[in-house]
Structure formats: C-alpha cells, structure tokens
C-alpha cells in the first residue's frame, strides 16, 4: 500500500508525522548542537583541570627538587665538615709528632752539649796536667844541666 491507496486519515497522519519529522530533525540538530557545546565546554573544563593539575605537579616537583637540593647540600656540608675534622685531626697528629720530634732533638742537643762541655773540661784539665808535667820536666832538666856543668876554674890570664 502506498500513499494513494491509503485511506485519507492515514495519509493525513503520515503527513502530519512528516511535519513532525522535520520538527524532530530540528530538535535533534539542537540536541546535537547542545551535545557538541557541552562536549566543548567539558573539553575546555578538562583542559583547565589538566593545566591546573600540571601546575600542581610542577609546584610539587619544584618543592621536591628544592627539598632534595637542600638535603644534598646538607649532606655535602656534613661531608665537608667530616673532611675538615679529619684534616684537623691529622694536622694535630702531625703537629704533635713534630713537637715530640723537636723535643727529642732539643734533648739530644742538650745531652750532646753537656757531653761536649764535659769533654772540653777534661781536655782543659789534661792540658793543665800536661803543662804542669812539662814544667816539672823543665825544672828537672834545668837541675840536671846545672849539676852536670863543669866548674870552670878561673882563668890565669889575668
């Protein structure tokens, strides 16, 4: 059955439905436009939320980076302090050893100086004994020469 064969009420209904279809098409177009508009707004909202979240993530990353940097600086400072303390300890140890060695050298020098003084004193005593001995030898030699000198008689020439 086609529209010519159909009773007039059906044709009128179909025609009115056809008019309704045009209205429905306009309603669908408005709905599609509304859906697109809502999707566009939702997309913009999602982009805004994504940007905000990205900013939050950036802030968190910066905060974490700054905290990490502070922590690493603290570790580095502690390591430097440890190295300085170790260097100070070594320097103090070297200084103490140098002072001990200096005291030992001073003590050795003092002992040697005293030994040299004693040796000098003994040499001076020996020189004095030698002088005294030579003086005695001289005196004896003079006595021997005086005793052994022939007595010369006075000469007759006068």
N, CA and C atoms as an extended XYZ file, in Angstrom:
474
Properties=species:S:1:pos:R:3:atomname:S:1:resname:S:1:resid:I:1 pbc="F F F"
N         0.827       -1.141        0.000 N   UNK     1
C         0.000        0.000        0.000 CA  UNK     1
C         0.882        1.217        0.000 C   UNK     1
N         0.525        2.161       -0.850 N   UNK     2
C         1.277        3.383       -0.904 CA  UNK     2
C         0.375        4.528       -0.469 C   UNK     2
N         0.806        5.718       -0.594 N   UNK     3
C         0.037        6.851       -0.085 CA  UNK     3
C        -1.248        7.052       -0.876 C   UNK     3
N        -1.295        6.687       -2.145 N   UNK     4
C        -2.502        6.855       -2.953 CA  UNK     4
C        -3.542        5.837       -2.555 C   UNK     4
N        -3.087        4.715       -2.153 N   UNK     5
C        -4.015        3.659       -1.806 CA  UNK     5
C        -4.473        3.777       -0.362 C   UNK     5
N        -3.854        4.508        0.397 N   UNK     6
C        -4.153        4.576        1.822 CA  UNK     6
C        -5.371        5.433        2.055 C   UNK     6
N        -6.103        5.134        3.143 N   UNK     7
C        -7.254        5.950        3.471 CA  UNK     7
C        -6.797        7.359        3.815 C   UNK     7
N        -7.621        8.382        3.663 N   UNK     8
C        -7.227        9.761        3.871 CA  UNK     8
C        -6.754       10.028        5.283 C   UNK     8
N        -7.271        9.366        6.269 N   UNK     9
C        -6.806        9.635        7.643 CA  UNK     9
C        -5.356        9.220        7.816 C   UNK     9
N        -4.989        8.109        7.176 N   UNK    10
C        -3.622        7.599        7.317 CA  UNK    10
C        -2.690        8.553        6.588 C   UNK    10
N        -3.165        9.042        5.419 N   UNK    11
C        -2.321        9.944        4.651 CA  UNK    11
C        -2.125       11.211        5.460 C   UNK    11
N        -3.218       11.682        6.090 N   UNK    12
C        -3.099       12.900        6.878 CA  UNK    12
C        -2.184       12.665        8.073 C   UNK    12
N        -2.302       11.519        8.691 N   UNK    13
C        -1.433       11.199        9.824 CA  UNK    13
C         0.011       11.154        9.379 C   UNK    13
N         0.223       10.554        8.231 N   UNK    14
C         1.572       10.409        7.721 CA  UNK    14
C         2.114       11.782        7.379 C   UNK    14
N         1.273       12.618        6.828 N   UNK    15
C         1.732       13.954        6.506 CA  UNK    15
C         2.053       14.729        7.769 C   UNK    15
N         1.181       14.570        8.748 N   UNK    16
C         1.474       15.291        9.989 CA  UNK    16
C         2.703       14.712       10.662 C   UNK    16
N         2.914       13.442       10.491 N   UNK    17
C         4.123       12.838       11.054 CA  UNK    17
C         5.334       13.350       10.300 C   UNK    17
N         5.165       13.519        9.002 N   UNK    18
C         6.269       14.026        8.210 CA  UNK    18
C         6.647       15.414        8.675 C   UNK    18
N         5.632       16.216        8.979 N   UNK    19
C         5.912       17.538        9.526 CA  UNK    19
C         6.563       17.422       10.874 C   UNK    19
N         6.155       16.451       11.626 N   UNK    20
C         6.754       16.201       12.942 CA  UNK    20
C         8.188       15.755       12.797 C   UNK    20
N         8.476       15.066       11.719 N   UNK    21
C         9.846       14.590       11.488 CA  UNK    21
C        10.748       15.781       11.250 C   UNK    21
N        10.201       16.776       10.523 N   UNK    22
C        11.011       17.964       10.292 CA  UNK    22
C        11.279       18.662       11.607 C   UNK    22
N        10.223       18.654       12.435 N   UNK    23
C        10.412       19.268       13.748 CA  UNK    23
C        11.386       18.448       14.560 C   UNK    23
N        11.273       17.123       14.410 N   UNK    24
C        12.194       16.238       15.126 CA  UNK    24
C        13.634       16.473       14.645 C   UNK    24
N        13.814       16.704       13.348 N   UNK    25
C        15.145       16.949       12.820 CA  UNK    25
C        15.732       18.217       13.432 C   UNK    25
N        14.868       19.216       13.562 N   UNK    26
C        15.343       20.453       14.187 CA  UNK    26
C        15.654       20.217       15.659 C   UNK    26
N        14.861       19.421       16.313 N   UNK    27
C        15.094       19.098       17.726 CA  UNK    27
C        16.375       18.304       17.889 C   UNK    27
N        16.611       17.395       16.959 N   UNK    28
C        17.838       16.593       17.006 CA  UNK    28
C        19.040       17.492       16.753 C   UNK    28
N        18.919       18.393       15.782 N   UNK    29
C        20.013       19.328       15.484 CA  UNK    29
C        20.350       20.173       16.703 C   UNK    29
N        19.284       20.629       17.392 N   UNK    30
C        19.503       21.432       18.596 CA  UNK    30
C        20.157       20.591       19.679 C   UNK    30
N        19.692       19.329       19.755 N   UNK    31
C        20.280       18.437       20.755 CA  UNK    31
C        21.741       18.156       20.414 C   UNK    31
N        22.017       17.902       19.130 N   UNK    32
C        23.402       17.632       18.705 CA  UNK    32
C        24.262       18.848       18.995 C   UNK    32
N        23.726       20.024       18.694 N   UNK    33
C        24.462       21.257       18.978 CA  UNK    33
C        24.693       21.386       20.476 C   UNK    33
N        23.671       21.079       21.243 N   UNK    34
C        23.814       21.143       22.704 CA  UNK    34
C        24.862       20.143       23.180 C   UNK    34
N        24.856       18.935       22.567 N   UNK    35
C        25.847       17.918       22.946 CA  UNK    35
C        27.239       18.401       22.585 C   UNK    35
N        27.375       18.955       21.378 N   UNK    36
C        28.691       19.473       20.964 CA  UNK    36
C        29.135       20.613       21.872 C   UNK    36
N        28.204       21.492       22.209 N   UNK    37
C        28.526       22.605       23.104 CA  UNK    37
C        28.937       22.075       24.476 C   UNK    37
N        28.179       21.107       24.967 N   UNK    38
C        28.517       20.512       26.267 CA  UNK    38
C        29.862       19.807       26.192 C   UNK    38
N        30.104       19.101       25.061 N   UNK    39
C        31.381       18.409       24.898 CA  UNK    39
C        32.519       19.420       24.826 C   UNK    39
N        32.279       20.532       24.114 N   UNK    40
C        33.284       21.584       24.012 CA  UNK    40
C        33.580       22.165       25.387 C   UNK    40
N        32.496       22.462       26.138 N   UNK    41
C        32.677       23.001       27.498 CA  UNK    41
C        33.384       21.989       28.380 C   UNK    41
N        32.991       20.729       28.258 N   UNK    42
C        33.642       19.682       29.052 CA  UNK    42
C        35.126       19.572       28.673 C   UNK    42
N        35.390       19.660       27.353 N   UNK    43
C        36.779       19.620       26.892 CA  UNK    43
C        37.586       20.773       27.457 C   UNK    43
N        36.995       21.986       27.414 N   UNK    44
C        37.675       23.150       27.975 CA  UNK    44
C        37.877       22.982       29.479 C   UNK    44
N        36.843       22.434       30.135 N   UNK    45
C        36.956       22.195       31.576 CA  UNK    45
C        38.063       21.178       31.851 C   UNK    45
N        38.106       20.125       31.039 N   UNK    46
C        39.144       19.099       31.204 CA  UNK    46
C        40.525       19.710       30.967 C   UNK    46
N        40.644       20.551       29.936 N   UNK    47
C        41.922       21.223       29.655 CA  UNK    47
C        42.317       22.109       30.825 C   UNK    47
N        41.342       22.857       31.373 N   UNK    48
C        41.613       23.719       32.534 CA  UNK    48
C        42.067       22.878       33.719 C   UNK    48
N        41.330       21.782       33.965 N   UNK    49
C        41.720       20.898       35.068 CA  UNK    49
C        43.113       20.305       34.831 C   UNK    49
N        43.387       19.923       33.576 N   UNK    50
C        44.692       19.349       33.249 CA  UNK    50
C        45.793       20.384       33.454 C   UNK    50
N        45.545       21.621       33.046 N   UNK    51
C        46.533       22.687       33.257 CA  UNK    51
C        46.765       22.919       34.747 C   UNK    51
N        45.668       22.973       35.503 N   UNK    52
C        45.791       23.168       36.952 CA  UNK    52
C        46.573       22.011       37.571 C   UNK    52
N        46.242       20.796       37.127 N   UNK    53
C        46.954       19.629       37.659 CA  UNK    53
C        48.427       19.677       37.258 C   UNK    53
N        48.682       20.113       36.013 N   UNK    54
C        50.068       20.239       35.561 CA  UNK    54
C        50.812       21.263       36.419 C   UNK    54
N        50.152       22.376       36.711 N   UNK    55
C        50.762       23.396       37.585 CA  UNK    55
C        51.023       22.824       38.977 C   UNK    55
N        50.039       22.071       39.500 N   UNK    56
C        50.231       21.425       40.805 CA  UNK    56
C        51.424       20.472       40.764 C   UNK    56
N        51.499       19.704       39.690 N   UNK    57
C        52.614       18.759       39.560 CA  UNK    57
C        53.940       19.512       39.466 C   UNK    57
N        53.948       20.628       38.721 N   UNK    58
C        55.164       21.447       38.626 CA  UNK    58
C        55.569       21.967       40.000 C   UNK    58
N        54.568       22.499       40.748 N   UNK    59
C        54.863       23.029       42.086 CA  UNK    59
C        55.411       21.934       42.993 C   UNK    59
N        54.756       20.759       42.941 N   UNK    60
C        55.227       19.636       43.754 CA  UNK    60
C        56.639       19.232       43.348 C   UNK    60
N        56.875       19.186       42.035 N   UNK    61
C        58.204       18.805       41.537 CA  UNK    61
C        59.249       19.820       41.988 C   UNK    61
N        58.904       21.109       41.895 N   UNK    62
C        59.836       22.149       42.362 CA  UNK    62
C        60.108       21.995       43.856 C   UNK    62
N        59.029       21.787       44.623 N   UNK    63
C        59.187       21.631       46.075 CA  UNK    63
C        60.046       20.415       46.390 C   UNK    63
N        59.789       19.314       45.676 N   UNK    64
C        60.592       18.107       45.903 CA  UNK    64
C        62.038       18.343       45.481 C   UNK    64
N        62.227       19.039       44.366 N   UNK    65
C        63.586       19.329       43.898 CA  UNK    65
C        64.316       20.212       44.901 C   UNK    65
N        63.612       21.228       45.418 N   UNK    66
C        64.231       22.112       46.415 CA  UNK    66
C        64.552       21.346       47.687 C   UNK    66
N        63.645       20.476       48.112 N   UNK    67
C        63.904       19.662       49.305 CA  UNK    67
C        65.087       18.734       49.063 C   UNK    67
N        65.135       18.132       47.887 N   UNK    68
C        66.256       17.245       47.541 CA  UNK    68
C        67.552       18.034       47.505 C   UNK    68
N        67.504       19.215       46.918 N   UNK    69
C        68.684       20.074       46.846 CA  UNK    69
C        69.166       20.453       48.241 C   UNK    69
N        68.223       20.832       49.119 N   UNK    70
C        68.598       21.172       50.499 CA  UNK    70
C        69.225       19.970       51.193 C   UNK    70
N        68.630       18.803       50.982 N   UNK    71
C        69.143       17.577       51.598 CA  UNK    71
C        70.545       17.264       51.084 C   UNK    71
N        70.747       17.404       49.785 N   UNK    72
C        72.068       17.130       49.207 CA  UNK    72
C        73.093       18.160       49.676 C   UNK    72
N        72.668       19.418       49.785 N   UNK    73
C        73.577       20.447       50.314 CA  UNK    73
C        73.952       20.127       51.742 C   UNK    73
N        72.971       19.705       52.530 N   UNK    74
C        73.237       19.333       53.913 CA  UNK    74
C        74.224       18.167       53.958 C   UNK    74
N        73.990       17.162       53.117 N   UNK    75
C        74.924       16.026       53.065 CA  UNK    75
C        76.321       16.487       52.669 C   UNK    75
N        76.381       17.364       51.666 N   UNK    76
C        77.675       17.872       51.208 CA  UNK    76
C        78.355       18.660       52.325 C   UNK    76
N        77.577       19.502       53.017 N   UNK    77
C        78.140       20.268       54.141 CA  UNK    77
C        78.651       19.333       55.233 C   UNK    77
N        77.880       18.294       55.518 N   UNK    78
C        78.306       17.330       56.534 CA  UNK    78
C        79.575       16.608       56.091 C   UNK    78
N        79.650       16.265       54.823 N   UNK    79
C        80.845       15.591       54.296 CA  UNK    79
C        82.055       16.523       54.376 C   UNK    79
N        81.839       17.790       54.040 N   UNK    80
C        82.923       18.771       54.133 CA  UNK    80
C        83.373       18.909       55.583 C   UNK    80
N        82.413       18.990       56.496 N   UNK    81
C        82.754       19.089       57.921 CA  UNK    81
C        83.532       17.861       58.377 C   UNK    81
N        83.094       16.684       57.922 N   UNK    82
C        83.793       15.453       58.278 CA  UNK    82
C        85.225       15.484       57.732 C   UNK    82
N        85.364       15.957       56.494 N   UNK    83
C        86.696       16.029       55.891 CA  UNK    83
C        87.573       17.036       56.638 C   UNK    83
N        86.988       18.183       56.994 N   UNK    84
C        87.741       19.179       57.757 CA  UNK    84
C        88.157       18.613       59.116 C   UNK    84
N        87.244       17.921       59.766 N   UNK    85
C        87.557       17.338       61.073 CA  UNK    85
C        88.687       16.317       60.932 C   UNK    85
N        88.623       15.507       59.903 N   UNK    86
C        89.674       14.511       59.662 CA  UNK    86
C        91.004       15.201       59.362 C   UNK    86
N        90.943       16.258       58.545 N   UNK    87
C        92.161       17.005       58.228 CA  UNK    87
C        92.733       17.661       59.488 C   UNK    87
N        91.837       18.237       60.312 N   UNK    88
C        92.297       18.844       61.568 CA  UNK    88
C        92.949       17.802       62.465 C   UNK    88
N        92.304       16.611       62.541 N   UNK    89
C        92.844       15.545       63.379 CA  UNK    89
C        94.220       15.125       62.869 C   UNK    89
N        94.353       14.977       61.567 N   UNK    90
C        95.651       14.600       61.001 CA  UNK    90
C        96.685       15.691       61.238 C   UNK    90
N        96.273       16.944       61.050 N   UNK    91
C        97.201       18.065       61.270 CA  UNK    91
C        97.646       18.113       62.725 C   UNK    91
N        96.703       17.907       63.647 N   UNK    92
C        97.065       17.902       65.064 CA  UNK    92
C        98.001       16.747       65.375 C   UNK    92
N        97.751       15.606       64.765 N   UNK    93
C        98.613       14.444       64.970 CA  UNK    93
C       100.016       14.727       64.438 C   UNK    93
N       100.072       15.315       63.241 N   UNK    94
C       101.382       15.652       62.651 CA  UNK    94
C       102.091       16.689       63.512 C   UNK    94
N       101.333       17.676       63.989 N   UNK    95
C       101.923       18.719       64.828 CA  UNK    95
C       102.450       18.115       66.130 C   UNK    95
N       101.661       17.222       66.739 N   UNK    96
C       102.101       16.587       67.981 CA  UNK    96
C       103.368       15.764       67.737 C   UNK    96
N       103.403       15.047       66.623 N   UNK    97
C       104.585       14.249       66.288 CA  UNK    97
C       105.788       15.158       66.041 C   UNK    97
N       105.561       16.281       65.356 N   UNK    98
C       106.647       17.232       65.100 CA  UNK    98
C       107.159       17.831       66.411 C   UNK    98
N       106.243       18.152       67.316 N   UNK    99
C       106.663       18.693       68.611 CA  UNK    99
C       107.443       17.651       69.406 C   UNK    99
N       106.985       16.385       69.348 N   UNK   100
C       107.699       15.330       70.036 CA  UNK   100
C       109.105       15.171       69.450 C   UNK   100
N       109.185       15.203       68.129 N   UNK   101
C       110.487       15.076       67.469 CA  UNK   101
C       111.373       16.274       67.812 C   UNK   101
N       110.785       17.475       67.856 N   UNK   102
C       111.559       18.676       68.208 CA  UNK   102
C       112.081       18.577       69.633 C   UNK   102
N       111.234       18.102       70.556 N   UNK   103
C       111.688       17.932       71.943 CA  UNK   103
C       112.824       16.908       72.017 C   UNK   103
N       112.687       15.836       71.220 N   UNK   104
C       113.730       14.814       71.208 CA  UNK   104
C       115.040       15.401       70.684 C   UNK   104
N       114.943       16.197       69.607 N   UNK   105
C       116.145       16.829       69.051 CA  UNK   105
C       116.749       17.786       70.080 C   UNK   105
N       115.898       18.576       70.749 N   UNK   106
C       116.392       19.502       71.779 CA  UNK   106
C       117.055       18.740       72.913 C   UNK   106
N       116.425       17.654       73.345 N   UNK   107
C       117.020       16.843       74.417 CA  UNK   107
C       118.351       16.251       73.984 C   UNK   107
N       118.393       15.729       72.765 N   UNK   108
C       119.641       15.168       72.251 CA  UNK   108
C       120.718       16.246       72.150 C   UNK   108
N       120.316       17.437       71.688 N   UNK   109
C       121.275       18.545       71.584 CA  UNK   109
C       121.773       18.959       72.962 C   UNK   109
N       120.873       18.991       73.935 N   UNK   110
C       121.277       19.369       75.303 CA  UNK   110
C       122.251       18.341       75.872 C   UNK   110
N       121.943       17.057       75.664 N   UNK   111
C       122.830       15.999       76.153 CA  UNK   111
C       124.191       16.098       75.462 C   UNK   111
N       124.171       16.313       74.148 N   UNK   112
C       125.442       16.416       73.414 CA  UNK   112
C       126.230       17.636       73.870 C   UNK   112
N       125.535       18.750       74.104 N   UNK   113
C       126.203       19.967       74.582 CA  UNK   113
C       126.868       19.708       75.931 C   UNK   113
N       126.143       19.038       76.817 N   UNK   114
C       126.709       18.716       78.126 CA  UNK   114
C       127.915       17.783       77.981 C   UNK   114
N       127.785       16.804       77.081 N   UNK   115
C       128.895       15.872       76.854 CA  UNK   115
C       130.117       16.633       76.312 C   UNK   115
N       129.859       17.560       75.351 N   UNK   116
C       130.962       18.352       74.804 CA  UNK   116
C       131.600       19.244       75.865 C   UNK   116
N       130.774       19.828       76.725 N   UNK   117
C       131.325       20.643       77.825 CA  UNK   117
C       132.210       19.798       78.726 C   UNK   117
N       131.718       18.599       79.056 N   UNK   118
C       132.489       17.712       79.921 CA  UNK   118
C       133.793       17.316       79.247 C   UNK   118
N       133.698       16.986       77.934 N   UNK   119
C       134.904       16.624       77.205 CA  UNK   119
C       135.863       17.803       77.137 C   UNK   119
N       135.337       19.021       76.919 N   UNK   120
C       136.185       20.224       76.885 CA  UNK   120
C       136.848       20.437       78.235 C   UNK   120
N       136.082       20.253       79.308 N   UNK   121
C       136.643       20.425       80.650 CA  UNK   121
C       137.763       19.411       80.889 C   UNK   121
N       137.505       18.153       80.474 N   UNK   122
C       138.533       17.124       80.647 CA  UNK   122
C       139.775       17.444       79.808 C   UNK   122
N       139.597       17.927       78.606 N   UNK   123
C       140.743       18.290       77.756 CA  UNK   123
C       141.519       19.431       78.393 C   UNK   123
N       140.771       20.434       78.910 N   UNK   124
C       141.452       21.548       79.583 CA  UNK   124
C       142.241       21.053       80.791 C   UNK   124
N       141.659       20.121       81.562 N   UNK   125
C       142.379       19.557       82.715 CA  UNK   125
C       143.643       18.825       82.251 C   UNK   125
N       143.515       18.064       81.173 N   UNK   126
C       144.671       17.341       80.652 CA  UNK   126
C       145.746       18.310       80.171 C   UNK   126
N       145.295       19.403       79.547 N   UNK   127
C       146.276       20.412       79.107 CA  UNK   127
C       146.996       20.989       80.319 C   UNK   127
N       146.233       21.277       81.383 N   UNK   128
C       146.843       21.802       82.616 CA  UNK   128
C       147.813       20.783       83.210 C   UNK   128
N       147.381       19.501       83.230 N   UNK   129
C       148.284       18.465       83.761 CA  UNK   129
C       149.535       18.373       82.883 C   UNK   129
N       149.337       18.474       81.561 N   UNK   130
C       150.484       18.399       80.657 CA  UNK   130
C       151.408       19.582       80.886 C   UNK   130
N       150.832       20.788       81.086 N   UNK   131
C       151.664       21.967       81.348 CA  UNK   131
C       152.441       21.787       82.630 C   UNK   131
N       151.709       21.303       83.661 N   UNK   132
C       152.384       21.086       84.940 CA  UNK   132
C       153.497       20.044       84.783 C   UNK   132
N       153.181       18.970       84.043 N   UNK   133
C       154.192       17.922       83.814 CA  UNK   133
C       155.376       18.461       83.037 C   UNK   133
N       155.109       19.283       82.022 N   UNK   134
C       156.195       19.871       81.243 CA  UNK   134
C       157.013       20.839       82.096 C   UNK   134
N       156.316       21.557       82.972 N   UNK   135
C       157.032       22.475       83.878 CA  UNK   135
C       157.973       21.692       84.790 C   UNK   135
N       157.466       20.537       85.297 N   UNK   136
C       158.301       19.702       86.159 CA  UNK   136
C       159.480       19.125       85.367 C   UNK   136
N       159.194       18.707       84.139 N   UNK   137
C       160.269       18.164       83.289 CA  UNK   137
C       161.305       19.251       83.038 C   UNK   137
N       160.865       20.446       82.788 N   UNK   138
C       161.781       21.567       82.542 CA  UNK   138
C       162.644       21.823       83.773 C   UNK   138
N       161.964       21.840       84.924 N   UNK   139
C       162.718       22.084       86.164 CA  UNK   139
C       163.764       20.997       86.375 C   UNK   139
N       163.425       19.762       86.137 N   UNK   140
C       164.370       18.665       86.332 CA  UNK   140
C       165.526       18.754       85.325 C   UNK   140
N       165.139       19.098       84.108 N   UNK   141
C       166.198       19.233       83.095 CA  UNK   141
C       167.159       20.353       83.468 C   UNK   141
N       166.614       21.428       83.989 N   UNK   142
C       167.479       22.531       84.412 CA  UNK   142
C       168.391       22.079       85.549 C   UNK   142
N       167.831       21.309       86.448 N   UNK   143
C       168.664       20.817       87.557 CA  UNK   143
C       169.759       19.888       87.030 C   UNK   143
N       169.383       19.048       86.103 N   UNK   144
C       170.369       18.113       85.563 CA  UNK   144
C       171.448       18.893       84.837 C   UNK   144
N       171.087       19.861       84.071 N   UNK   145
C       172.103       20.637       83.371 CA  UNK   145
C       172.958       21.421       84.343 C   UNK   145
N       172.362       21.924       85.384 N   UNK   146
C       173.155       22.702       86.346 CA  UNK   146
C       174.089       21.795       87.132 C   UNK   146
N       173.689       20.632       87.415 N   UNK   147
C       174.536       19.722       88.181 CA  UNK   147
C       175.662       19.181       87.304 C   UNK   147
N       175.400       19.047       86.074 N   UNK   148
C       176.402       18.454       85.193 CA  UNK   148
C       177.277       19.502       84.522 C   UNK   148
N       177.164       20.700       84.826 N   UNK   149
C       178.005       21.731       84.241 CA  UNK   149
C       179.393       21.662       84.891 C   UNK   149
N       180.349       21.608       84.073 N   UNK   150
C       181.677       21.576       84.695 CA  UNK   150
C       181.993       22.950       85.307 C   UNK   150
N       182.664       22.838       86.321 N   UNK   151
C       183.040       24.076       87.001 CA  UNK   151
C       184.306       24.585       86.277 C   UNK   151
N       184.232       25.734       85.816 N   UNK   152
C       185.378       26.301       85.090 CA  UNK   152
C       186.246       27.063       86.092 C   UNK   152
N       187.460       26.670       86.094 N   UNK   153
C       188.359       27.388       87.005 CA  UNK   153
C       188.571       28.798       86.487 C   UNK   153
N       188.895       29.622       87.323 N   UNK   154
C       189.137       30.978       86.881 CA  UNK   154
C       190.392       30.990       85.968 C   UNK   154
N       190.336       31.762       85.090 N   UNK   155
C       191.423       31.743       84.110 CA  UNK   155
C       192.634       32.491       84.642 C   UNK   155
N       193.851       32.009       84.219 N   UNK   156
C       195.105       32.576       84.673 CA  UNK   156
C       195.507       33.758       83.842 C   UNK   156
N       194.950       34.071       83.049 N   UNK   157
C       195.343       35.149       82.179 CA  UNK   157
C       195.324       36.462       82.907 C   UNK   157
N       194.854       36.516       83.783 N   UNK   158
C       194.849       37.803       84.389 CA  UNK   158
C       196.112       38.100       85.047 C   UNK   158
